[in-house]
Amino acid sequence: MIDGKKILFSGMQATGNLTLGNYLGALKNWLTLSDEYECFYSVVDMHSITIRQDPAELRKRARNLLTLYIAAGLDPKKNCIYYQSHVSGHAELAWILNCFTYMGELNRMTQFKDKAAKHADNINAGLFTYPVLMAADILLYQADVVPVGVDQMQHLELTRNIAERFNNIYGEVFTVPEAYIGKVGAKIMSLQDPTKKMSKSDENPNGSIYLMDDPDTIMRKCKRAVTDSEGCIRYSEKQPGIKNLIDIYSACTGKTPDETVREFDGKGYGELKPAVGEAVISLLKPLQEEYARLSKDKAFIDSVIKENAEKANYYAMKTLRKVQRKVGFPDRIRS
């Protein structure tokens, strides 16, 4: 705990462009958490290099993502918003935790198998031990809770196992984190394949709405969204394309799916699609304007990067020194 508040950790990779799905499913919900939790929100650029990156592009995307966090409404005074690579404790703790993680556990990670299949020419050790770095991210700040999707639950379970294993040997060193169970963010699917989540790595650019898409692009993508031949607007698993458009409209307007269905009762897809486009455009306009303003304020963003890195390092070192002492590393001589 920090100042009586439980600690929450989360982060996003500095690769690709954030989508409407990332915003509605995660980032938008982060805004409500800082009153209840002491929040650490990382730009996880160290995780990003398990896949080859253009260095200049990675630096640019990392800064853009950090700026987007703030543009979305995260107050950098109330939340610790920082680059993972600016806190050496992530890498130092990850090495120690590697020595308390079993090969069999890592072999069972389904995300490794998926990524290895997609990047068969670059199956590196970092890709294999990625979940251990994720465990270090969480345990470094003694996080009580971690917001995770279904696809990340396996990694959180591994984090819990590593923490409990270490604690059983050395005493209560780590807080064993729980999954954050709060308001469930909207699960937004691809506009071109509504059986799959909207993804920033989608090979079809028309499947995803990106947060920086201009109004014309957003409208075009919504109008091209895959639907069906039934011709009626129902919230049904049998109509995944229509269900997805209803979810997007509802999430953007604050209405329930039932209210949305009633609103479009008797209307056709030709009316639903542009209405969804307009709702998305209205939702993203303030974020885009604030992002544009912040991007020009280099001094402010630089100050956030510096101050939040110092704060993150302070709390990271408290944990790291304790862990280093427990495993037997010599004390450092300080002047």
DRENDO-1510 file (C-alpha; in Angstrom, 1 decimal, always signed):
<recs>
REC; n; res; u; v; w
REC; 1; MET; +0.0; +0.0; +0.0 .
REC; 2; ILE; +1.0; +3.6; -0.6 .
REC; 3; ASP; -0.6; +6.3; +1.6 .
REC; 4; GLY; -3.4; +3.9; +2.5 .
REC; 5; LYS; -4.2; +3.0; -1.1 .
REC; 6; LYS; -3.8; -0.4; -2.7 .
REC; 7; ILE; -1.4; -0.5; -5.7 .
REC; 8; LEU; -2.5; -1.1; -9.3 .
REC; 9; PHE; -0.2; -1.8; -12.2 .
REC; 10; SER; -0.9; -1.9; -15.9 .
REC; 11; GLY; +0.8; -1.1; -19.1 .
REC; 12; MET; +0.6; -1.2; -22.9 .
REC; 13; GLN; +3.2; -2.1; -25.5 .
REC; 14; ALA; +4.8; +0.7; -27.5 .
REC; 15; THR; +4.1; -1.1; -30.8 .
REC; 16; GLY; +1.5; -0.4; -33.4 .
REC; 17; ASN; -1.2; +2.3; -33.0 .
REC; 18; LEU; -3.8; +2.1; -30.3 .
REC; 19; THR; -7.3; +1.2; -31.5 .
REC; 20; LEU; -10.8; +2.1; -30.4 .
REC; 21; GLY; -10.8; -1.4; -28.8 .
REC; 22; ASN; -7.8; -0.5; -26.6 .
REC; 23; TYR; -9.4; +2.7; -25.6 .
REC; 24; LEU; -12.9; +1.4; -24.8 .
REC; 25; GLY; -11.7; -1.9; -23.4 .
REC; 26; ALA; -8.9; -0.6; -21.1 .
REC; 27; LEU; -7.6; +2.9; -21.3 .
REC; 28; LYS; -11.0; +4.6; -20.8 .
REC; 29; ASN; -11.6; +2.5; -17.7 .
REC; 30; TRP; -8.2; +3.4; -16.2 .
REC; 31; LEU; -9.5; +7.0; -15.6 .
REC; 32; THR; -11.8; +5.9; -12.8 .
REC; 33; LEU; -9.1; +4.0; -10.8 .
REC; 34; SER; -6.8; +6.7; -9.5 .
REC; 35; ASP; -9.1; +7.8; -6.7 .
REC; 36; GLU; -9.2; +4.3; -5.3 .
REC; 37; TYR; -5.7; +3.0; -6.2 .
REC; 38; GLU; -2.2; +4.2; -6.4 .
REC; 39; CYS; -1.7; +3.5; -10.1 .
REC; 40; PHE; +1.4; +2.7; -12.1 .
REC; 41; TYR; +0.9; +2.9; -15.8 .
REC; 42; SER; +3.9; +1.8; -17.9 .
REC; 43; VAL; +4.8; +2.2; -21.5 .
REC; 44; VAL; +6.2; -1.3; -21.8 .
REC; 45; ASP; +8.9; -0.7; -24.3 .
REC; 46; MET; +11.2; -3.5; -23.1 .
REC; 47; HIS; +8.5; -6.1; -24.0 .
REC; 48; SER; +8.3; -4.5; -27.4 .
REC; 49; ILE; +11.8; -5.6; -28.6 .
REC; 50; THR; +11.0; -9.4; -28.5 .
REC; 51; ILE; +10.1; -8.5; -32.1 .
REC; 52; ARG; +12.5; -6.5; -34.2 .
REC; 53; GLN; +11.8; -2.8; -34.0 .
REC; 54; ASP; +13.0; +0.2; -35.9 .
REC; 55; PRO; +14.8; +2.2; -33.1 .
REC; 56; ALA; +13.7; +5.6; -34.1 .
REC; 57; GLU; +10.1; +4.4; -34.7 .
REC; 58; LEU; +10.0; +2.6; -31.3 .
REC; 59; ARG; +11.2; +5.8; -29.5 .
REC; 60; LYS; +8.5; +7.8; -31.4 .
REC; 61; ARG; +5.7; +5.3; -30.6 .
REC; 62; ALA; +6.7; +5.1; -26.9 .
REC; 63; ARG; +6.5; +8.9; -26.6 .
REC; 64; ASN; +3.2; +9.0; -28.5 .
REC; 65; LEU; +1.7; +6.3; -26.2 .
REC; 66; LEU; +2.8; +8.1; -23.1 .
REC; 67; THR; +1.2; +11.3; -24.5 .
REC; 68; LEU; -1.9; +9.4; -25.3 .
REC; 69; TYR; -2.2; +8.2; -21.7 .
REC; 70; ILE; -2.3; +11.8; -20.6 .
REC; 71; ALA; -4.5; +13.0; -23.5 .
REC; 72; ALA; -7.1; +10.3; -22.5 .
REC; 73; GLY; -7.4; +11.9; -19.1 .
REC; 74; LEU; -4.8; +10.2; -16.9 .
REC; 75; ASP; -3.4; +12.8; -14.6 .
REC; 76; PRO; +0.4; +12.4; -14.3 .
REC; 77; LYS; +0.4; +13.9; -10.8 .
REC; 78; LYS; -2.1; +11.3; -9.6 .
REC; 79; ASN; -0.8; +8.4; -11.7 .
REC; 80; CYS; +2.8; +7.2; -12.3 .
REC; 81; ILE; +3.1; +7.2; -16.1 .
REC; 82; TYR; +6.5; +6.1; -17.1 .
REC; 83; TYR; +8.7; +4.2; -19.6 .
REC; 84; GLN; +9.5; +0.7; -18.5 .
REC; 85; SER; +13.1; +1.0; -19.9 .
REC; 86; HIS; +13.7; +4.0; -17.6 .
REC; 87; VAL; +13.5; +1.8; -14.5 .
REC; 88; SER; +16.4; -0.6; -14.5 .
REC; 89; GLY; +14.7; -2.6; -11.7 .
REC; 90; HIS; +12.4; -4.2; -14.2 .
REC; 91; ALA; +15.3; -6.0; -15.9 .
REC; 92; GLU; +17.2; -6.6; -12.6 .
REC; 93; LEU; +14.2; -8.2; -10.9 .
REC; 94; ALA; +13.4; -10.2; -14.1 .
REC; 95; TRP; +16.8; -11.9; -13.9 .
REC; 96; ILE; +16.3; -12.9; -10.3 .
REC; 97; LEU; +12.8; -14.2; -11.0 .
REC; 98; ASN; +14.0; -16.2; -14.0 .
REC; 99; CYS; +15.9; -18.2; -11.4 .
REC; 100; PHE; +12.7; -19.0; -9.6 .
REC; 101; THR; +10.6; -19.9; -12.7 .
REC; 102; TYR; +10.6; -23.4; -14.2 .
REC; 103; MET; +11.0; -24.2; -17.9 .
REC; 104; GLY; +7.8; -26.3; -17.8 .
REC; 105; GLU; +5.8; -23.3; -16.7 .
REC; 106; LEU; +7.1; -21.2; -19.5 .
REC; 107; ASN; +6.6; -24.0; -22.0 .
REC; 108; ARG; +2.9; -24.0; -21.1 .
REC; 109; MET; +2.4; -20.3; -22.0 .
REC; 110; THR; +0.0; -20.2; -24.9 .
REC; 111; GLN; +1.0; -16.6; -25.9 .
REC; 112; PHE; +4.6; -17.8; -26.5 .
REC; 113; LYS; +3.3; -20.5; -28.8 .
REC; 114; ASP; +1.1; -18.1; -30.7 .
REC; 115; LYS; +3.9; -15.5; -31.1 .
REC; 116; ALA; +6.5; -18.1; -32.0 .
REC; 117; ALA; +4.2; -19.3; -34.8 .
REC; 118; LYS; +3.9; -15.8; -36.2 .
REC; 119; HIS; +7.6; -15.0; -35.9 .
REC; 120; ALA; +9.2; -18.3; -36.7 .
REC; 121; ASP; +12.4; -16.6; -37.9 .
REC; 122; ASN; +13.0; -14.9; -34.6 .
REC; 123; ILE; +12.1; -17.2; -31.7 .
REC; 124; ASN; +14.4; -15.6; -29.2 .
REC; 125; ALA; +14.9; -16.2; -25.5 .
REC; 126; GLY; +13.2; -12.9; -24.6 .
REC; 127; LEU; +10.0; -14.1; -26.3 .
REC; 128; PHE; +10.2; -17.2; -24.1 .
REC; 129; THR; +10.9; -15.4; -20.8 .
REC; 130; TYR; +8.5; -12.5; -21.6 .
REC; 131; PRO; +6.1; -13.7; -18.9 .
REC; 132; VAL; +8.9; -13.4; -16.3 .
REC; 133; LEU; +9.5; -9.8; -17.2 .
REC; 134; MET; +5.8; -9.3; -16.9 .
REC; 135; ALA; +5.9; -10.8; -13.4 .
REC; 136; ALA; +8.8; -8.4; -12.5 .
REC; 137; ASP; +6.7; -5.4; -13.8 .
REC; 138; ILE; +3.9; -6.3; -11.4 .
REC; 139; LEU; +5.9; -7.5; -8.4 .
REC; 140; LEU; +8.4; -4.6; -8.5 .
REC; 141; TYR; +5.7; -2.2; -7.3 .
REC; 142; GLN; +4.1; -4.7; -4.9 .
REC; 143; ALA; +0.9; -4.4; -6.9 .
REC; 144; ASP; -2.2; -5.6; -5.2 .
REC; 145; VAL; -4.3; -5.7; -8.4 .
REC; 146; VAL; -3.7; -5.9; -12.1 .
REC; 147; PRO; -6.4; -5.3; -14.7 .
REC; 148; VAL; -6.1; -8.2; -17.2 .
REC; 149; GLY; -8.1; -9.6; -20.1 .
REC; 150; VAL; -8.7; -13.3; -20.5 .
REC; 151; ASP; -5.7; -13.6; -22.7 .
REC; 152; GLN; -3.4; -12.4; -19.9 .
REC; 153; MET; -4.8; -14.4; -17.0 .
REC; 154; GLN; -2.3; -17.2; -17.6 .
REC; 155; HIS; +0.5; -14.7; -17.2 .
REC; 156; LEU; -1.0; -13.3; -13.9 .
REC; 157; GLU; -1.3; -16.9; -12.6 .
REC; 158; LEU; +2.4; -17.4; -13.3 .
REC; 159; THR; +3.2; -14.2; -11.5 .
REC; 160; ARG; +1.3; -15.3; -8.5 .
REC; 161; ASN; +3.1; -18.7; -8.5 .
REC; 162; ILE; +6.5; -17.0; -8.7 .
REC; 163; ALA; +5.6; -14.6; -5.9 .
REC; 164; GLU; +4.3; -17.4; -3.7 .
REC; 165; ARG; +7.4; -19.6; -4.4 .
REC; 166; PHE; +9.7; -16.8; -3.5 .
REC; 167; ASN; +7.8; -15.9; -0.4 .
REC; 168; ASN; +7.8; -19.6; +0.8 .
REC; 169; ILE; +11.6; -19.6; +0.6 .
REC; 170; TYR; +12.4; -16.1; +1.9 .
REC; 171; GLY; +9.3; -14.9; +3.8 .
REC; 172; GLU; +6.7; -12.3; +2.9 .
REC; 173; VAL; +8.7; -10.3; +0.3 .
REC; 174; PHE; +6.1; -9.9; -2.5 .
REC; 175; THR; +2.5; -8.9; -2.5 .
REC; 176; VAL; +0.6; -11.7; -4.3 .
REC; 177; PRO; -1.4; -9.8; -6.9 .
REC; 178; GLU; -5.1; -10.4; -7.7 .
REC; 179; ALA; -6.9; -9.8; -11.0 .
REC; 180; TYR; -8.7; -6.5; -11.0 .
REC; 181; ILE; -12.4; -7.1; -11.1 .
REC; 182; GLY; -14.2; -3.9; -11.9 .
REC; 183; LYS; -16.3; -2.5; -14.6 .
REC; 184; VAL; -15.8; -4.6; -17.6 .
REC; 185; GLY; -14.6; -2.6; -20.6 .
REC; 186; ALA; -16.4; -3.0; -23.9 .
REC; 187; LYS; -15.0; -5.9; -26.0 .
REC; 188; ILE; -14.7; -4.5; -29.4 .
REC; 189; MET; -14.3; -6.8; -32.4 .
REC; 190; SER; -12.7; -6.3; -35.8 .
REC; 191; LEU; -15.0; -4.5; -38.3 .
REC; 192; GLN; -13.9; -6.9; -41.0 .
REC; 193; ASP; -13.9; -10.1; -39.0 .
REC; 194; PRO; -16.3; -9.7; -36.0 .
REC; 195; THR; -15.2; -13.1; -34.6 .
REC; 196; LYS; -11.8; -11.6; -33.7 .
REC; 197; LYS; -10.9; -8.8; -31.3 .
REC; 198; MET; -10.0; -5.4; -32.9 .
REC; 199; SER; -6.2; -5.4; -32.9 .
REC; 200; LYS; -3.5; -2.9; -33.6 .
REC; 201; SER; -1.6; -5.7; -35.4 .
REC; 202; ASP; -4.5; -6.5; -37.7 .
REC; 203; GLU; -3.2; -7.0; -41.2 .
REC; 204; ASN; -6.4; -5.5; -42.6 .
REC; 205; PRO; -6.3; -1.8; -41.8 .
REC; 206; ASN; -10.1; -1.6; -42.3 .
REC; 207; GLY; -10.7; -4.0; -39.4 .
REC; 208; SER; -9.5; -1.5; -36.8 .
REC; 209; ILE; -10.4; +2.1; -36.0 .
REC; 210; TYR; -7.2; +3.8; -34.7 .
REC; 211; LEU; -7.4; +6.6; -32.1 .
REC; 212; MET; -5.8; +9.0; -34.5 .
REC; 213; ASP; -7.9; +8.2; -37.5 .
REC; 214; ASP; -9.5; +11.3; -39.1 .
REC; 215; PRO; -13.3; +11.6; -39.3 .
REC; 216; ASP; -13.4; +10.6; -43.0 .
REC; 217; THR; -11.4; +7.5; -42.3 .
REC; 218; ILE; -13.5; +6.5; -39.3 .
REC; 219; MET; -16.7; +6.9; -41.3 .
REC; 220; ARG; -15.4; +5.0; -44.2 .
REC; 221; LYS; -14.4; +2.1; -42.0 .
REC; 222; CYS; -17.7; +2.0; -40.3 .
REC; 223; LYS; -19.6; +2.0; -43.6 .
REC; 224; ARG; -17.5; -0.9; -44.8 .
REC; 225; ALA; -18.0; -2.9; -41.7 .
REC; 226; VAL; -19.0; -6.6; -42.3 .
REC; 227; THR; -22.6; -7.3; -41.4 .
REC; 228; ASP; -25.0; -10.0; -42.8 .
REC; 229; SER; -28.0; -10.4; -45.1 .
REC; 230; GLU; -30.7; -10.6; -42.4 .
REC; 231; GLY; -31.5; -6.9; -42.6 .
REC; 232; CYS; -32.7; -6.5; -39.0 .
REC; 233; ILE; -30.9; -4.9; -36.1 .
REC; 234; ARG; -30.7; -7.3; -33.2 .
REC; 235; TYR; -28.2; -7.9; -30.4 .
REC; 236; SER; -27.5; -11.5; -31.1 .
REC; 237; GLU; -24.5; -13.8; -31.3 .
REC; 238; LYS; -26.0; -15.0; -34.6 .
REC; 239; GLN; -25.3; -11.5; -36.0 .
REC; 240; PRO; -21.8; -10.9; -34.8 .
REC; 241; GLY; -21.2; -7.9; -37.1 .
REC; 242; ILE; -24.3; -6.1; -36.0 .
REC; 243; LYS; -23.7; -7.0; -32.4 .
REC; 244; ASN; -20.2; -5.5; -32.7 .
REC; 245; LEU; -21.6; -2.2; -34.2 .
REC; 246; ILE; -24.2; -2.1; -31.4 .
REC; 247; ASP; -21.4; -2.6; -28.8 .
REC; 248; ILE; -19.4; +0.2; -30.3 .
REC; 249; TYR; -22.3; +2.6; -30.5 .
REC; 250; SER; -23.4; +1.8; -27.0 .
REC; 251; ALA; -19.9; +2.2; -25.6 .
REC; 252; CYS; -19.4; +5.6; -27.4 .
REC; 253; THR; -22.8; +7.0; -26.4 .
REC; 254; GLY; -23.2; +5.5; -22.9 .
REC; 255; LYS; -26.4; +3.7; -23.9 .
REC; 256; THR; -27.1; +0.0; -23.2 .
REC; 257; PRO; -27.3; -2.4; -26.1 .
REC; 258; ASP; -31.1; -2.7; -25.5 .
REC; 259; GLU; -31.5; +1.1; -25.7 .
REC; 260; THR; -29.5; +1.1; -28.9 .
REC; 261; VAL; -31.6; -1.7; -30.4 .
REC; 262; ARG; -34.8; +0.3; -29.6 .
REC; 263; GLU; -33.3; +3.4; -31.1 .
REC; 264; PHE; -32.7; +1.7; -34.4 .
REC; 265; ASP; -35.9; -0.4; -34.4 .
REC; 266; GLY; -37.3; -0.5; -37.9 .
REC; 267; LYS; -34.2; +1.0; -39.4 .
REC; 268; GLY; -31.6; -0.6; -41.7 .
REC; 269; TYR; -27.9; -1.1; -41.7 .
REC; 270; GLY; -27.5; +1.9; -43.9 .
REC; 271; GLU; -28.6; +4.0; -41.0 .
REC; 272; LEU; -26.8; +2.1; -38.2 .
REC; 273; LYS; -23.3; +2.3; -39.8 .
REC; 274; PRO; -23.1; +6.1; -40.2 .
REC; 275; ALA; -24.6; +6.6; -36.8 .
REC; 276; VAL; -21.8; +4.4; -35.3 .
REC; 277; GLY; -19.3; +6.4; -37.3 .
REC; 278; GLU; -20.6; +9.7; -35.9 .
REC; 279; ALA; -20.6; +8.4; -32.4 .
REC; 280; VAL; -17.0; +7.3; -32.7 .
REC; 281; ILE; -15.9; +10.6; -34.2 .
REC; 282; SER; -17.6; +12.5; -31.4 .
REC; 283; LEU; -16.0; +10.3; -28.7 .
REC; 284; LEU; -12.5; +10.6; -30.2 .
REC; 285; LYS; -12.5; +14.3; -31.1 .
REC; 286; PRO; -11.6; +15.7; -27.6 .
REC; 287; LEU; -8.9; +13.0; -27.2 .
REC; 288; GLN; -7.4; +13.9; -30.6 .
REC; 289; GLU; -7.4; +17.6; -29.9 .
REC; 290; GLU; -5.8; +17.2; -26.5 .
REC; 291; TYR; -3.2; +14.8; -28.0 .
REC; 292; ALA; -2.4; +17.4; -30.6 .
REC; 293; ARG; -2.0; +20.1; -28.0 .
REC; 294; LEU; +0.2; +18.0; -25.7 .
REC; 295; SER; +2.4; +16.8; -28.6 .
REC; 296; LYS; +3.5; +20.4; -29.1 .
REC; 297; ASP; +4.3; +20.9; -25.4 .
REC; 298; LYS; +7.7; +19.2; -25.4 .
REC; 299; ALA; +8.8; +20.7; -22.1 .
REC; 300; PHE; +5.7; +19.4; -20.3 .
REC; 301; ILE; +6.0; +15.8; -21.6 .
REC; 302; ASP; +9.7; +15.8; -20.9 .
REC; 303; SER; +8.9; +16.9; -17.3 .
REC; 304; VAL; +6.4; +14.1; -16.9 .
REC; 305; ILE; +8.9; +11.5; -18.2 .
REC; 306; LYS; +11.6; +12.7; -15.8 .
REC; 307; GLU; +9.4; +13.1; -12.7 .
REC; 308; ASN; +7.5; +9.9; -13.1 .
REC; 309; ALA; +10.7; +7.9; -13.9 .
REC; 310; GLU; +12.1; +9.2; -10.6 .
REC; 311; LYS; +8.9; +8.2; -8.7 .
REC; 312; ALA; +8.8; +4.7; -10.3 .
REC; 313; ASN; +12.5; +4.2; -9.6 .
REC; 314; TYR; +12.0; +5.1; -5.9 .
REC; 315; TYR; +9.3; +2.4; -5.4 .
REC; 316; ALA; +11.1; -0.1; -7.6 .
REC; 317; MET; +14.3; +0.2; -5.6 .
REC; 318; LYS; +12.6; -0.4; -2.3 .
REC; 319; THR; +11.5; -3.8; -3.6 .
REC; 320; LEU; +14.7; -4.6; -5.5 .
REC; 321; ARG; +17.0; -3.9; -2.5 .
REC; 322; LYS; +14.9; -6.2; -0.3 .
REC; 323; VAL; +15.0; -9.0; -2.9 .
REC; 324; GLN; +18.7; -8.6; -3.6 .
REC; 325; ARG; +19.4; -8.9; +0.1 .
REC; 326; LYS; +17.1; -12.0; +0.5 .
REC; 327; VAL; +18.9; -13.9; -2.3 .
REC; 328; GLY; +22.4; -13.0; -0.9 .
REC; 329; PHE; +23.7; -10.3; -3.1 .
REC; 330; PRO; +26.3; -8.1; -1.2 .
REC; 331; ASP; +25.1; -4.8; +0.2 .
REC; 332; ARG; +26.1; -1.8; -1.9 .
REC; 333; ILE; +28.4; +0.7; -0.2 .
REC; 334; ARG; +26.8; +4.1; -0.3 .
REC; 335; SER; +28.5; +7.4; +0.4 .
</recs>
